[in-house]
Every structure is written in C-alpha cells, then in structure tokens.
Amino acid sequence: MTEDEALASARARAQEVGVAPIGSGGGAALRFLASALDARAVVEIGTGTGVSGLWLLRGMRADGVLTTVDIEAEHQRLARQSFADAGIPPQRARTISGAALDVLPRLTDGHYDLVFCDGDKREYAAYLKEALRLLRPGGVVAFDNALWHDRVADPAQRDPETVAIRDLGRAVAEHEDLVSVLLPVGDGLLVAKKEWSPEA
C-alpha cells in the first residue's frame, strides 16, 4: 500500500533513531480496525516516531483522541512532528512519556475502543492484562510482531522475546472472553476482541 509524504517522513525519522515501525500492511490493518470500531479513544504502547499513530488517527473518528505511551521522550517529540506534518490537530494526540507498565494503570477502566501494543515484547502478557481492563466490551487489542521474524513458529527459538510472544499467543487463544485472529501482515498482527459479558 502506498504511503503519503507524512508517513514517509515519519518512517525516515524512525530510521534515523533506530526505531522499527509497523509496516504499511499492518498500518492499514490498524486504520481499518480503528474505523470499523468507530474509535473515539485509543491507547498505543510504543509511540516510535508516529508511523502507527498516523495510521490509527486516520481511522479514528474526527474527534477521537490517541493516547500514546513511550519511554523515549525524544521519539515522542519526533512523533508530534509527524502528526503536525500530517495536519493532525495537537489535541487529538496525547503523548505520555514513561514506562508503559507505570503509565497504563493510571488510565481509565473500560474507556478505550482499541489498544495497540508495540512495546517491550517481554511485557506483552502484562500489556494484555492492562488492555483487558482498559477496553470497553467489544473493544479490540492488537499486538505487532506476533510472528517475530518467523521465530515464534520455530520451537528451537527460546530467547525471552520469542518465548513471551509465544506465551501471549497461547494466552489469547485460551482466554474465554476473547475472540482472536492472527493477521499475516508484516511481522504478524495478533488481534483480539473483548466479548460482551452476559448480563447478570
């Protein structure tokens, strides 16, 4: 999928600072999810230089707000520049600098339509737990790098990141309140919908 100048500039910034952003296929999937959910409130873990944020914002409602968390304040400064280049009003992107597992507990329960996770792979299980709290019923959580460069499917690969992503896939598949699918775009996008709880 062809990306415009704003996305190309955001990718160039990512390359300069050594960040690996989501691919265009995964980005298009994020935009679709945000649009299908008519998303008004989205959380992103791993701002980078704003590539995935731009895709998400373009799928969200015109009054939607992206809350994006990253431990690197400089990356977030570059992301704000990427959003400005794309004509995104500043009030639509709330950047919070800090470790995700310190920031997420401060966000409002059941308030978000979509949570996108592209941070520390070893923390993916903890992100899932936080996402289930943050999402409204019917909301969606998405994890980038679910294939992890084809390492997840290779049982010989036992490094901490690969094991964490493998465990996440198993946990999502076995969770009774989630309906999931692994989209084979880019490096794999694991998507799961939080089911509506039956009324008591």
C-alpha positions, 0 to 999 in steps of 0.5 A: 500500500502506498504511503503519503509524504507524512508517513514517509517522513515519519518512517525516515525519522524512525530510521534515523533513531533506530526505531522499527515501525509497523509496516504499511500492511499492518498500518492499514490493518490498524486504520481499518480496525480503528474505523470499523470500531468507530474509535473515539479513544485509543491507547498505543504502547510504543509511540516510535516516531508516529508511523502507527499513530498516523495510521490509527488517527486516520481511522479514528473518528474526527474527534477521537483522541490517541493516547500514546505511551513511550519511554523515549521522550525524544521519539515522542517529540519526533512523533508530534512532528509527524502528526503536525506534518500530517495536519493532525490537530495537537489535541487529538494526540496525547503523548505520555512519556514513561514506562508503559507498565507505570503509565497504563494503570493510571488510565481509565477502566473500560474507556478505550475502543482499541489498544495497540501494543508495540512495546517491550515484547517481554511485557506483552502478557502484562500489556494484555492484562492492562488492555483487558481492563482498559477496553470497553466490551467489544473493544479490540487489542492488537499486538505487532510482531506476533510472528517475530521474524518467523521465530515464534513458529520455530520451537528451537527459538527460546530467547525471552522475546520469542518465548513471551510472544509465544506465551501471549499467543497461547494466552489469547487463544485460551482466554474465554472472553476473547475472540482472536485472529492472527493477521499475516501482515508484516511481522504478524498482527495478533488481534483480539476482541473483548466479548460482551459479558452476559448480563447478570 
